[in-house]
Amino acid sequence: MDTLFETLANQKNAKSFPTILRKVRKRIETNFSQLCDQFLFIRNYAKNVDGLFTRIIGKITAFTVLQYINKTNNKPIGQIKYALL
């Protein structure tokens, strides 16, 4: 908590975020990081826009399926790398 206060202390009109917003933001950043690292979300070799959308939807669907597998096996949903083990 001290680091959060130190970060906000040097800003004008600084307000701390509610806990729920911090948790949601962390979840979003974690999911995006996993998509980029494990599914190579940024690297796409699509030839046209339809191909790009198809590849992105496929990667997001695979990510969601792995989260669902973790949920049904009572594992943390954020650890998608080990979902099929």
PARODREN-376173 format. One line per field, with one value per atom (N, C-alpha, C): residue number from 0; residue in one letter; atom name; x, y, z. Coordinates in steps of 0.02 Angstrom, whole numbers. Example, Ala and Ser with C-alpha at 12.3 -4.5 7.8 and 13.67 -1.06 7.14 Angstrom:
<sites>
i [0 | 0 | 0 | 1 | 1 | 1]
aa [A | A | A | S | S | S]
at [N | CA | C | N | CA | C]
px [660 | 615 | 660 | 642 | 684 | 645]
py [-284 | -225 | -165 | -112 | -53 | 2]
pz [390 | 390 | 390 | 354 | 357 | 394]
</sites>
This chain:
<sites>
i [0 | 0 | 0 | 1 | 1 | 1 | 2 | 2 | 2 | 3 | 3 | 3 | 4 | 4 | 4 | 5 | 5 | 5 | 6 | 6 | 6 | 7 | 7 | 7 | 8 | 8 | 8 | 9 | 9 | 9 | 10 | 10 | 10 | 11 | 11 | 11 | 12 | 12 | 12 | 13 | 13 | 13 | 14 | 14 | 14 | 15 | 15 | 15 | 16 | 16 | 16 | 17 | 17 | 17 | 18 | 18 | 18 | 19 | 19 | 19 | 20 | 20 | 20 | 21 | 21 | 21 | 22 | 22 | 22 | 23 | 23 | 23 | 24 | 24 | 24 | 25 | 25 | 25 | 26 | 26 | 26 | 27 | 27 | 27 | 28 | 28 | 28 | 29 | 29 | 29 | 30 | 30 | 30 | 31 | 31 | 31 | 32 | 32 | 32 | 33 | 33 | 33 | 34 | 34 | 34 | 35 | 35 | 35 | 36 | 36 | 36 | 37 | 37 | 37 | 38 | 38 | 38 | 39 | 39 | 39 | 40 | 40 | 40 | 41 | 41 | 41 | 42 | 42 | 42 | 43 | 43 | 43 | 44 | 44 | 44 | 45 | 45 | 45 | 46 | 46 | 46 | 47 | 47 | 47 | 48 | 48 | 48 | 49 | 49 | 49 | 50 | 50 | 50 | 51 | 51 | 51 | 52 | 52 | 52 | 53 | 53 | 53 | 54 | 54 | 54 | 55 | 55 | 55 | 56 | 56 | 56 | 57 | 57 | 57 | 58 | 58 | 58 | 59 | 59 | 59 | 60 | 60 | 60 | 61 | 61 | 61 | 62 | 62 | 62 | 63 | 63 | 63 | 64 | 64 | 64 | 65 | 65 | 65 | 66 | 66 | 66 | 67 | 67 | 67 | 68 | 68 | 68 | 69 | 69 | 69 | 70 | 70 | 70 | 71 | 71 | 71 | 72 | 72 | 72 | 73 | 73 | 73 | 74 | 74 | 74 | 75 | 75 | 75 | 76 | 76 | 76 | 77 | 77 | 77 | 78 | 78 | 78 | 79 | 79 | 79 | 80 | 80 | 80 | 81 | 81 | 81 | 82 | 82 | 82 | 83 | 83 | 83 | 84 | 84 | 84]
aa [M | M | M | D | D | D | T | T | T | L | L | L | F | F | F | E | E | E | T | T | T | L | L | L | A | A | A | N | N | N | Q | Q | Q | K | K | K | N | N | N | A | A | A | K | K | K | S | S | S | F | F | F | P | P | P | T | T | T | I | I | I | L | L | L | R | R | R | K | K | K | V | V | V | R | R | R | K | K | K | R | R | R | I | I | I | E | E | E | T | T | T | N | N | N | F | F | F | S | S | S | Q | Q | Q | L | L | L | C | C | C | D | D | D | Q | Q | Q | F | F | F | L | L | L | F | F | F | I | I | I | R | R | R | N | N | N | Y | Y | Y | A | A | A | K | K | K | N | N | N | V | V | V | D | D | D | G | G | G | L | L | L | F | F | F | T | T | T | R | R | R | I | I | I | I | I | I | G | G | G | K | K | K | I | I | I | T | T | T | A | A | A | F | F | F | T | T | T | V | V | V | L | L | L | Q | Q | Q | Y | Y | Y | I | I | I | N | N | N | K | K | K | T | T | T | N | N | N | N | N | N | K | K | K | P | P | P | I | I | I | G | G | G | Q | Q | Q | I | I | I | K | K | K | Y | Y | Y | A | A | A | L | L | L | L | L | L]
at [N | CA | C | N | CA | C | N | CA | C | N | CA | C | N | CA | C | N | CA | C | N | CA | C | N | CA | C | N | CA | C | N | CA | C | N | CA | C | N | CA | C | N | CA | C | N | CA | C | N | CA | C | N | CA | C | N | CA | C | N | CA | C | N | CA | C | N | CA | C | N | CA | C | N | CA | C | N | CA | C | N | CA | C | N | CA | C | N | CA | C | N | CA | C | N | CA | C | N | CA | C | N | CA | C | N | CA | C | N | CA | C | N | CA | C | N | CA | C | N | CA | C | N | CA | C | N | CA | C | N | CA | C | N | CA | C | N | CA | C | N | CA | C | N | CA | C | N | CA | C | N | CA | C | N | CA | C | N | CA | C | N | CA | C | N | CA | C | N | CA | C | N | CA | C | N | CA | C | N | CA | C | N | CA | C | N | CA | C | N | CA | C | N | CA | C | N | CA | C | N | CA | C | N | CA | C | N | CA | C | N | CA | C | N | CA | C | N | CA | C | N | CA | C | N | CA | C | N | CA | C | N | CA | C | N | CA | C | N | CA | C | N | CA | C | N | CA | C | N | CA | C | N | CA | C | N | CA | C | N | CA | C | N | CA | C | N | CA | C | N | CA | C | N | CA | C | N | CA | C | N | CA | C | N | CA | C | N | CA | C | N | CA | C | N | CA | C]
px [41 | 0 | 43 | 103 | 147 | 169 | 182 | 204 | 149 | 86 | 31 | 27 | 36 | 34 | 92 | 151 | 209 | 198 | 167 | 154 | 105 | 54 | 3 | 24 | 74 | 93 | 123 | 152 | 183 | 137 | 74 | 27 | -21 | -42 | -91 | -160 | -198 | -267 | -270 | -223 | -220 | -275 | -307 | -358 | -339 | -348 | -334 | -395 | -382 | -435 | -466 | -530 | -560 | -530 | -533 | -503 | -531 | -596 | -628 | -601 | -590 | -563 | -491 | -452 | -384 | -382 | -428 | -431 | -452 | -502 | -525 | -470 | -436 | -381 | -326 | -309 | -257 | -278 | -342 | -366 | -362 | -382 | -380 | -308 | -262 | -192 | -161 | -179 | -153 | -178 | -242 | -270 | -238 | -231 | -200 | -128 | -92 | -23 | -19 | -64 | -65 | -81 | -128 | -144 | -84 | -48 | 11 | 67 | 81 | 139 | 125 | 71 | 60 | 23 | -17 | -54 | -28 | 27 | 57 | 4 | -33 | -89 | -68 | -11 | 12 | 37 | 69 | 97 | 43 | 20 | -29 | -6 | -12 | 8 | -53 | -105 | -167 | -157 | -189 | -183 | -234 | -292 | -344 | -379 | -426 | -459 | -500 | -533 | -573 | -528 | -470 | -423 | -398 | -386 | -363 | -416 | -479 | -533 | -542 | -536 | -544 | -490 | -428 | -373 | -380 | -400 | -408 | -465 | -521 | -578 | -558 | -520 | -497 | -453 | -408 | -364 | -402 | -449 | -489 | -533 | -560 | -601 | -559 | -500 | -456 | -439 | -426 | -410 | -469 | -530 | -590 | -602 | -591 | -601 | -551 | -489 | -441 | -460 | -486 | -510 | -568 | -613 | -670 | -647 | -598 | -570 | -541 | -505 | -478 | -534 | -587 | -642 | -676 | -687 | -722 | -677 | -611 | -565 | -544 | -577 | -563 | -490 | -465 | -398 | -406 | -355 | -359 | -367 | -416 | -430 | -376 | -335 | -282 | -222 | -216 | -158 | -175 | -183 | -205 | -150 | -88 | -32 | -35 | -62 | -63 | -134 | -178 | -247 | -256 | -216 | -225 | -182 | -145 | -102 | -141]
py [-59 | 0 | 63 | 56 | 115 | 135 | 86 | 104 | 139 | 119 | 153 | 226 | 237 | 305 | 346 | 315 | 351 | 369 | 325 | 338 | 396 | 397 | 449 | 515 | 513 | 573 | 627 | 607 | 656 | 678 | 660 | 680 | 732 | 777 | 827 | 796 | 812 | 787 | 711 | 677 | 605 | 574 | 522 | 485 | 411 | 375 | 303 | 267 | 213 | 174 | 128 | 115 | 65 | -4 | -47 | -113 | -153 | -149 | -188 | -168 | -104 | -81 | -104 | -106 | -130 | -203 | -243 | -314 | -326 | -288 | -295 | -276 | -222 | -200 | -252 | -281 | -333 | -393 | -413 | -471 | -457 | -397 | -380 | -379 | -349 | -346 | -416 | -459 | -527 | -566 | -560 | -596 | -572 | -507 | -481 | -503 | -505 | -528 | -601 | -642 | -713 | -722 | -683 | -687 | -668 | -617 | -596 | -646 | -673 | -717 | -789 | -818 | -889 | -902 | -855 | -865 | -823 | -788 | -744 | -700 | -665 | -624 | -567 | -539 | -482 | -506 | -564 | -589 | -625 | -593 | -623 | -613 | -666 | -663 | -666 | -632 | -633 | -590 | -613 | -578 | -522 | -530 | -478 | -471 | -426 | -410 | -469 | -505 | -563 | -616 | -627 | -676 | -654 | -589 | -562 | -573 | -556 | -565 | -639 | -683 | -754 | -780 | -759 | -782 | -755 | -692 | -663 | -697 | -708 | -742 | -813 | -847 | -915 | -916 | -867 | -864 | -848 | -802 | -784 | -843 | -880 | -938 | -992 | -1005 | -1055 | -1035 | -971 | -945 | -956 | -942 | -950 | -1023 | -1068 | -1140 | -1164 | -1143 | -1163 | -1137 | -1076 | -1051 | -1094 | -1113 | -1155 | -1223 | -1253 | -1317 | -1311 | -1257 | -1246 | -1239 | -1203 | -1193 | -1259 | -1301 | -1364 | -1413 | -1406 | -1449 | -1419 | -1365 | -1331 | -1308 | -1282 | -1252 | -1177 | -1138 | -1065 | -1051 | -1010 | -1000 | -960 | -925 | -885 | -924 | -987 | -1028 | -1072 | -1041 | -1078 | -1120 | -1106 | -1144 | -1217 | -1231 | -1299 | -1328 | -1303 | -1324 | -1396 | -1419 | -1485 | -1538 | -1521 | -1570 | -1610]
pz [0 | 0 | 0 | 30 | 32 | -38 | -81 | -148 | -187 | -175 | -208 | -185 | -120 | -95 | -122 | -126 | -153 | -226 | -263 | -334 | -342 | -300 | -306 | -274 | -230 | -194 | -240 | -296 | -339 | -396 | -393 | -445 | -418 | -461 | -440 | -439 | -388 | -380 | -384 | -352 | -355 | -313 | -340 | -305 | -310 | -256 | -258 | -287 | -323 | -353 | -301 | -307 | -263 | -276 | -226 | -231 | -289 | -299 | -352 | -421 | -432 | -496 | -506 | -452 | -458 | -476 | -447 | -462 | -534 | -557 | -626 | -675 | -660 | -705 | -707 | -649 | -648 | -689 | -684 | -722 | -797 | -818 | -889 | -915 | -877 | -898 | -900 | -852 | -852 | -912 | -927 | -985 | -1050 | -1058 | -1118 | -1124 | -1068 | -1069 | -1089 | -1064 | -1083 | -1157 | -1182 | -1253 | -1296 | -1275 | -1314 | -1311 | -1251 | -1243 | -1266 | -1245 | -1257 | -1323 | -1346 | -1407 | -1465 | -1454 | -1505 | -1537 | -1494 | -1514 | -1561 | -1549 | -1590 | -1658 | -1660 | -1723 | -1763 | -1814 | -1859 | -1931 | -1969 | -2039 | -2084 | -2065 | -2104 | -2166 | -2220 | -2285 | -2292 | -2259 | -2264 | -2196 | -2192 | -2129 | -2104 | -2149 | -2129 | -2097 | -2125 | -2097 | -2029 | -2021 | -1957 | -1904 | -1920 | -1871 | -1855 | -1903 | -1891 | -1844 | -1855 | -1812 | -1742 | -1735 | -1668 | -1631 | -1665 | -1633 | -1613 | -1655 | -1638 | -1576 | -1571 | -1513 | -1449 | -1454 | -1395 | -1374 | -1423 | -1407 | -1373 | -1398 | -1367 | -1296 | -1285 | -1219 | -1172 | -1196 | -1155 | -1139 | -1187 | -1175 | -1122 | -1125 | -1074 | -1005 | -1001 | -937 | -912 | -956 | -936 | -912 | -945 | -924 | -853 | -840 | -773 | -722 | -739 | -692 | -676 | -726 | -713 | -674 | -678 | -641 | -575 | -554 | -490 | -485 | -539 | -541 | -551 | -534 | -547 | -621 | -639 | -710 | -745 | -707 | -737 | -760 | -739 | -757 | -817 | -874 | -934 | -964 | -947 | -976 | -956 | -897 | -871 | -871 | -912 | -911 | -934 | -980 | -1010 | -977 | -925 | -892 | -842]
</sites>
